[in-house]
């Protein structure tokens, strides 16, 4: 496959990048991509824009804008997009898969340790410290997204309505997304200035020199919109989904846990506007309340493990699938680990398959409408609603962490965990005031939790 020609600049563009060289970078990224979406996007910018100069800053931000308005994990989709732009469909699939695969393997191993040895004092102590840190991380995510997304009173009102809807009325997350999208659709016509998305490309830095994919580099043939390519990608993606879900249906029936996981995580992938933190309430509602694959406390533990592993945070679905397969004993009591691996694999496949389709099918067409407020206004409203939903999630986590023995009937019964509150406050201040990264905060919280539990 031919490479994209480089344009001239004050500094020569790097030589063409082979598929093997790109494979090495994406594999490395899969093992070191800590820090959630912001950290992962920052890593890619530093490496691909500044150091390697595979893509210009303008084109990088252009791709990032695509992924921010699509459902799914934006960092993984950004990797898929850049891989696709450089080496076509194979490059995109390679980049997207390698972004996820190391995380899946690591999370499977950690989840097995958690289920098999979670009652050990050392493991329990570490988790005791990590849980309040995760609560602070989710609360900080609501704060960060809110400061960017809620730019006027109308968007604040949408966030407030979404919070009340999911907190007080238990409205399912997909309905909140649909309602916010409809509000944005109407608002984009009645008050378009209130729903304009942020520019994102106003502060482009051109000081890095010429890039392999530069601002004026022609779009390669495979990146141009084509009905033939669109239909082929769509049919292949749907065929993979139908074959996988059909095989589960034929083997286990519609009520089988793996079949239900395939269907549930497909739906989850289609409503993840706003990133991983936005889909967590939906996964919580389904995995804990609807299907009973895991408990609320286990969901917090899963998010804690997800925060400490590389890859997209939405990989917490692999934890949910593993615990669900294990708890339902889908292969019998003698094969719990195998059942967990099957559940984690099914959850991951059905969560990420739509993300590949969104890029391979939609990226060429999205570019033409990227600045049209009719298309961006619904997504602006959805992002505002997501702030309220994430705040609700943080309160749920805080309740489980601070009152671990409480129940819905008696929400404040049992002892209050004052030390967990101290860790939560300290972790939030570390993230907000001292700008520490997620990994240092989690490690420090884990150490504090272990020390406290051993002293008791």
PAKOLKOL-665328 format. One record per residue (C-alpha): x negated, y, z negated; residue number from 1. Coordinates in nm, 3 decimals. Layout:
# residues N
       px       py       pz  seq
        X        Y        Z  NUM
...
END
This chain:
# residues 456
       px       py       pz  seq
    0.000    0.000    0.000    1
   -0.144    0.337    0.095    2
   -0.232    0.592   -0.172    3
   -0.089    0.940   -0.198    4
   -0.326    1.190   -0.039    5
   -0.475    1.449   -0.269    6
   -0.446    1.818   -0.203    7
   -0.732    2.061   -0.214    8
   -0.805    2.272   -0.518    9
   -1.084    2.456   -0.689   10
   -1.186    2.125   -0.837   11
   -1.185    1.809   -0.630   12
   -0.907    1.564   -0.691   13
   -1.004    1.222   -0.830   14
   -1.038    0.928   -0.589   15
   -0.737    0.709   -0.513   16
   -0.635    0.480   -0.798   17
   -0.607    0.109   -0.727   18
   -0.321   -0.100   -0.858   19
   -0.569   -0.293   -1.076   20
   -0.704    0.027   -1.232   21
   -0.350    0.145   -1.302   22
   -0.274   -0.197   -1.455   23
   -0.561   -0.150   -1.699   24
   -0.437    0.191   -1.810   25
   -0.073    0.089   -1.856   26
   -0.176   -0.221   -2.052   27
   -0.396   -0.009   -2.279   28
   -0.112    0.239   -2.330   29
    0.119   -0.045   -2.433   30
   -0.113   -0.127   -2.725   31
   -0.183    0.228   -2.845   32
    0.146    0.411   -2.783   33
    0.226    0.494   -3.145   34
    0.408    0.803   -3.263   35
    0.750    0.770   -3.103   36
    0.858    0.941   -2.777   37
    0.686    1.273   -2.853   38
    0.357    1.104   -2.934   39
    0.375    0.873   -2.633   40
    0.455    1.155   -2.390   41
    0.169    1.356   -2.541   42
   -0.068    1.062   -2.490   43
    0.032    1.028   -2.124   44
   -0.005    1.402   -2.068   45
   -0.350    1.409   -2.225   46
   -0.473    1.108   -2.029   47
   -0.298    1.141   -1.692   48
   -0.278    1.520   -1.653   49
   -0.581    1.651   -1.839   50
   -0.846    1.377   -1.829   51
   -0.781    1.146   -1.534   52
   -0.585    1.402   -1.327   53
   -0.371    1.137   -1.165   54
   -0.075    1.379   -1.163   55
   -0.044    1.757   -1.195   56
    0.124    1.915   -1.493   57
    0.409    2.047   -1.278   58
    0.480    1.703   -1.133   59
    0.444    1.542   -1.476   60
    0.704    1.779   -1.624   61
    0.921    1.729   -1.319   62
    0.924    1.356   -1.390   63
    0.980    1.417   -1.761   64
    1.285    1.630   -1.684   65
    1.433    1.335   -1.494   66
    1.391    1.099   -1.785   67
    1.526    1.345   -2.041   68
    1.865    1.357   -1.870   69
    1.894    0.980   -1.825   70
    2.011    0.729   -2.084   71
    1.734    0.510   -2.216   72
    1.388    0.553   -2.369   73
    1.238    0.858   -2.200   74
    0.872    0.769   -2.262   75
    0.907    0.424   -2.107   76
    1.102    0.570   -1.817   77
    0.835    0.836   -1.768   78
    0.569    0.564   -1.744   79
    0.790    0.375   -1.498   80
    0.843    0.690   -1.293   81
    0.474    0.779   -1.269   82
    0.383    0.419   -1.188   83
    0.650    0.418   -0.916   84
    0.532    0.750   -0.774   85
    0.174    0.621   -0.754   86
    0.226    0.265   -0.628   87
    0.591    0.220   -0.536   88
    0.833   -0.031   -0.684   89
    0.562   -0.274   -0.797   90
    0.373    0.006   -0.971   91
    0.686    0.127   -1.149   92
    0.784   -0.218   -1.272   93
    0.427   -0.287   -1.382   94
    0.401    0.037   -1.581   95
    0.742   -0.006   -1.744   96
    0.687   -0.371   -1.840   97
    0.339   -0.315   -1.982   98
    0.471   -0.024   -2.187   99
    0.709   -0.266   -2.363  100
    0.546   -0.612   -2.359  101
    0.274   -0.561   -2.626  102
    0.532   -0.408   -2.859  103
    0.765   -0.706   -2.812  104
    0.493   -0.954   -2.904  105
    0.380   -0.757   -3.208  106
    0.736   -0.699   -3.330  107
    0.824   -1.069   -3.293  108
    0.525   -1.160   -3.510  109
    0.605   -0.895   -3.774  110
    0.973   -0.989   -3.786  111
    0.884   -1.355   -3.841  112
    0.655   -1.255   -4.128  113
    0.931   -1.033   -4.267  114
    1.191   -1.311   -4.264  115
    0.960   -1.592   -4.374  116
    0.763   -1.405   -4.642  117
    0.968   -1.091   -4.712  118
    1.030   -1.194   -5.073  119
    0.659   -1.185   -5.158  120
    0.581   -0.896   -5.397  121
    0.322   -0.743   -5.165  122
    0.556   -0.740   -4.864  123
    0.848   -0.615   -5.073  124
    0.633   -0.337   -5.221  125
    0.515   -0.218   -4.881  126
    0.873   -0.211   -4.751  127
    0.984   -0.028   -5.065  128
    0.756    0.260   -4.968  129
    0.826    0.253   -4.595  130
    1.208    0.269   -4.621  131
    1.227    0.623   -4.765  132
    0.962    0.734   -4.515  133
    1.186    0.608   -4.235  134
    1.476    0.805   -4.383  135
    1.260    1.119   -4.370  136
    1.151    1.041   -4.014  137
    1.512    1.012   -3.893  138
    1.607    1.332   -4.077  139
    1.309    1.508   -3.920  140
    1.417    1.380   -3.577  141
    1.757    1.542   -3.627  142
    1.583    1.864   -3.729  143
    1.347    1.866   -3.429  144
    1.612    1.781   -3.172  145
    1.850    2.030   -3.330  146
    1.606    2.318   -3.313  147
    1.558    2.254   -2.941  148
    1.911    2.161   -2.839  149
    2.144    2.380   -3.050  150
    2.078    2.715   -2.886  151
    2.418    2.876   -2.949  152
    2.726    2.848   -3.168  153
    2.919    2.633   -2.924  154
    2.652    2.363   -2.920  155
    2.635    2.380   -3.301  156
    3.012    2.321   -3.307  157
    2.978    2.015   -3.082  158
    2.712    1.874   -3.315  159
    2.935    1.936   -3.618  160
    3.235    1.769   -3.455  161
    3.023    1.468   -3.361  162
    2.897    1.437   -3.719  163
    3.249    1.448   -3.863  164
    3.374    1.203   -3.598  165
    3.118    0.932   -3.678  166
    3.077    1.002   -4.053  167
    3.435    1.058   -4.165  168
    3.643    0.904   -3.886  169
    3.412    0.614   -3.786  170
    3.456    0.697   -3.417  171
    3.240    0.459   -3.207  172
    2.931    0.621   -3.058  173
    3.027    0.564   -2.688  174
    3.349    0.762   -2.740  175
    3.150    1.048   -2.891  176
    2.922    1.045   -2.586  177
    3.219    1.048   -2.348  178
    3.392    1.325   -2.540  179
    3.081    1.540   -2.548  180
    3.018    1.478   -2.179  181
    3.373    1.583   -2.092  182
    3.334    1.895   -2.307  183
    3.012    1.981   -2.127  184
    3.170    1.919   -1.789  185
    3.445    2.170   -1.863  186
    3.209    2.408   -2.039  187
    2.973    2.409   -1.743  188
    3.255    2.558   -1.537  189
    3.412    2.789   -1.794  190
    3.098    2.908   -1.977  191
    2.797    2.790   -1.777  192
    2.549    3.011   -1.965  193
    2.624    2.818   -2.286  194
    2.531    2.485   -2.129  195
    2.221    2.557   -1.925  196
    1.943    2.311   -1.990  197
    1.601    2.437   -2.095  198
    1.362    2.503   -1.813  199
    1.072    2.292   -1.928  200
    0.844    2.402   -1.641  201
    0.793    2.766   -1.726  202
    0.464    2.715   -1.901  203
    0.285    2.494   -1.653  204
   -0.090    2.487   -1.703  205
   -0.282    2.463   -1.377  206
   -0.626    2.483   -1.539  207
   -0.697    2.111   -1.520  208
   -0.796    2.121   -1.153  209
   -0.665    1.934   -0.852  210
   -0.478    1.612   -0.923  211
   -0.429    1.298   -0.721  212
   -0.056    1.377   -0.714  213
   -0.076    1.756   -0.699  214
    0.193    2.024   -0.676  215
    0.177    2.035   -0.296  216
    0.107    1.664   -0.237  217
    0.370    1.530    0.003  218
    0.623    1.288   -0.140  219
    0.526    0.933   -0.030  220
    0.765    0.743    0.193  221
    0.878    0.506   -0.082  222
    0.980    0.803   -0.304  223
    1.215    0.955   -0.045  224
    1.582    0.885   -0.080  225
    1.694    0.593    0.133  226
    2.028    0.418    0.126  227
    1.856    0.093    0.216  228
    1.609    0.113   -0.075  229
    1.884    0.224   -0.310  230
    2.110   -0.066   -0.220  231
    1.826   -0.320   -0.235  232
    1.712   -0.206   -0.579  233
    2.067   -0.196   -0.707  234
    2.153   -0.542   -0.574  235
    1.833   -0.698   -0.709  236
    1.887   -0.542   -1.052  237
    2.249   -0.653   -1.065  238
    2.149   -1.001   -0.949  239
    1.896   -1.030   -1.234  240
    2.157   -0.915   -1.485  241
    2.426   -1.148   -1.347  242
    2.191   -1.446   -1.340  243
    2.071   -1.388   -1.697  244
    2.413   -1.318   -1.848  245
    2.572   -1.591   -1.637  246
    2.320   -1.847   -1.761  247
    2.390   -1.750   -2.122  248
    2.764   -1.765   -2.060  249
    2.743   -2.108   -1.897  250
    2.520   -2.245   -2.173  251
    2.669   -2.094   -2.489  252
    3.012   -1.961   -2.391  253
    3.137   -1.606   -2.427  254
    3.135   -1.612   -2.807  255
    2.777   -1.742   -2.825  256
    2.544   -1.500   -3.009  257
    2.298   -1.476   -2.718  258
    2.579   -1.407   -2.470  259
    2.721   -1.139   -2.697  260
    2.374   -0.988   -2.737  261
    2.333   -0.965   -2.361  262
    2.662   -0.782   -2.323  263
    2.617   -0.560   -2.629  264
    2.264   -0.444   -2.549  265
    2.362   -0.372   -2.190  266
    2.625   -0.134   -2.322  267
    2.373    0.011   -2.566  268
    2.135    0.085   -2.279  269
    2.404    0.281   -2.097  270
    2.489    0.517   -2.385  271
    2.139    0.600   -2.511  272
    2.148    0.968   -2.413  273
    1.910    1.147   -2.645  274
    1.657    0.869   -2.691  275
    1.611    0.590   -2.942  276
    1.738    0.779   -3.247  277
    2.063    0.842   -3.065  278
    2.130    0.474   -2.993  279
    2.046    0.357   -3.345  280
    2.394    0.441   -3.483  281
    2.551    0.236   -3.203  282
    2.316   -0.057   -3.264  283
    2.390   -0.025   -3.636  284
    2.765   -0.031   -3.579  285
    2.742   -0.333   -3.350  286
    2.467   -0.536   -3.513  287
    2.577   -0.481   -3.873  288
    2.949   -0.407   -3.874  289
    3.084   -0.576   -3.561  290
    2.872   -0.890   -3.511  291
    2.706   -0.936   -3.849  292
    2.368   -1.022   -3.700  293
    2.193   -0.846   -3.988  294
    2.263   -0.635   -4.296  295
    2.237   -0.260   -4.333  296
    1.929   -0.298   -4.550  297
    1.766   -0.520   -4.286  298
    1.842   -0.256   -4.022  299
    1.639   -0.005   -4.221  300
    1.358   -0.257   -4.255  301
    1.370   -0.312   -3.880  302
    1.338    0.058   -3.810  303
    1.045    0.067   -4.052  304
    0.871   -0.210   -3.857  305
    0.957   -0.037   -3.529  306
    0.795    0.286   -3.649  307
    0.471    0.102   -3.731  308
    0.430   -0.077   -3.396  309
    0.330    0.064   -3.057  310
    0.587    0.107   -2.782  311
    0.924    0.280   -2.768  312
    1.117    0.305   -3.093  313
    1.417    0.150   -2.923  314
    1.222   -0.177   -2.953  315
    1.402   -0.205   -3.285  316
    1.658   -0.393   -3.073  317
    1.405   -0.679   -3.060  318
    1.413   -0.689   -3.440  319
    1.794   -0.693   -3.435  320
    1.793   -0.975   -3.178  321
    1.533   -1.177   -3.371  322
    1.718   -1.147   -3.703  323
    2.048   -1.220   -3.528  324
    1.915   -1.537   -3.364  325
    1.756   -1.646   -3.692  326
    2.059   -1.571   -3.911  327
    2.306   -1.739   -3.674  328
    2.076   -2.045   -3.644  329
    2.159   -2.065   -3.275  330
    1.922   -2.361   -3.223  331
    1.983   -2.520   -3.561  332
    1.818   -2.475   -3.903  333
    1.496   -2.644   -3.789  334
    1.427   -2.396   -3.507  335
    1.476   -2.056   -3.669  336
    1.162   -1.900   -3.521  337
    1.253   -2.015   -3.170  338
    1.605   -1.877   -3.216  339
    1.457   -1.546   -3.325  340
    1.226   -1.528   -3.024  341
    1.520   -1.601   -2.794  342
    1.729   -1.329   -2.958  343
    1.447   -1.074   -2.938  344
    1.381   -1.156   -2.572  345
    1.748   -1.131   -2.474  346
    1.788   -0.798   -2.657  347
    1.478   -0.655   -2.489  348
    1.569   -0.773   -2.137  349
    1.921   -0.635   -2.142  350
    1.819   -0.309   -2.311  351
    1.543   -0.221   -2.062  352
    1.677   -0.359   -1.735  353
    1.907   -0.057   -1.680  354
    1.612    0.178   -1.743  355
    1.425    0.034   -1.445  356
    1.734    0.073   -1.230  357
    1.785    0.434   -1.338  358
    1.434    0.518   -1.214  359
    1.408    0.299   -0.904  360
    1.761    0.381   -0.787  361
    1.821    0.730   -0.920  362
    1.494    0.923   -0.918  363
    1.494    1.022   -0.547  364
    1.856    1.140   -0.565  365
    1.832    1.319   -0.900  366
    1.568    1.562   -0.773  367
    1.812    1.736   -0.541  368
    2.054    1.821   -0.825  369
    1.808    1.880   -1.109  370
    1.881    2.254   -1.148  371
    2.257    2.240   -1.083  372
    2.444    2.329   -1.402  373
    2.740    2.111   -1.297  374
    2.517    1.809   -1.353  375
    2.313    1.931   -1.650  376
    2.596    2.079   -1.863  377
    2.746    1.741   -1.969  378
    2.401    1.622   -2.072  379
    2.339    1.941   -2.270  380
    2.662    1.879   -2.463  381
    2.573    1.513   -2.519  382
    2.235    1.613   -2.659  383
    2.410    1.849   -2.902  384
    2.643    1.569   -3.015  385
    2.343    1.342   -3.063  386
    2.210    1.580   -3.333  387
    2.522    1.522   -3.542  388
    2.504    1.148   -3.487  389
    2.138    1.128   -3.593  390
    2.211    1.331   -3.907  391
    2.481    1.078   -3.993  392
    2.228    0.799   -3.944  393
    1.983    0.970   -4.180  394
    2.253    0.995   -4.448  395
    2.336    0.624   -4.406  396
    1.972    0.533   -4.450  397
    1.936    0.763   -4.751  398
    2.238    0.599   -4.914  399
    2.095    0.250   -4.872  400
    1.752    0.359   -4.994  401
    1.856    0.569   -5.294  402
    2.144    0.348   -5.410  403
    2.033   -0.003   -5.298  404
    2.293   -0.183   -5.512  405
    2.590    0.030   -5.406  406
    2.877   -0.082   -5.183  407
    3.136    0.099   -4.967  408
    3.392    0.049   -5.245  409
    3.156    0.197   -5.504  410
    2.916    0.414   -5.302  411
    2.712    0.544   -5.598  412
    2.706    0.242   -5.824  413
    2.387    0.085   -5.953  414
    2.062    0.253   -6.039  415
    1.933    0.559   -5.853  416
    1.587    0.515   -5.697  417
    1.418    0.839   -5.800  418
    1.077    0.729   -5.673  419
    1.228    0.663   -5.329  420
    1.366    1.017   -5.333  421
    1.018    1.152   -5.409  422
    0.870    0.956   -5.118  423
    1.147    1.080   -4.888  424
    1.083    1.444   -4.981  425
    0.706    1.407   -4.955  426
    0.731    1.232   -4.618  427
    0.961    1.500   -4.477  428
    0.729    1.778   -4.596  429
    0.431    1.595   -4.448  430
    0.604    1.577   -4.109  431
    0.753    1.925   -4.113  432
    0.517    2.149   -4.306  433
    0.180    1.977   -4.267  434
    0.246    1.837   -3.916  435
    0.112    1.492   -4.000  436
    0.174    1.205   -3.759  437
    0.425    0.927   -3.818  438
    0.165    0.654   -3.869  439
   -0.030    0.837   -4.147  440
    0.299    0.918   -4.322  441
    0.415    0.555   -4.306  442
    0.079    0.420   -4.424  443
    0.068    0.663   -4.717  444
    0.429    0.582   -4.809  445
    0.360    0.207   -4.787  446
    0.060    0.247   -5.018  447
    0.267    0.450   -5.266  448
    0.547    0.195   -5.261  449
    0.309   -0.096   -5.312  450
    0.130    0.076   -5.599  451
    0.458    0.167   -5.769  452
    0.604   -0.183   -5.732  453
    0.289   -0.347   -5.872  454
    0.294   -0.116   -6.175  455
    0.653   -0.205   -6.263  456
END
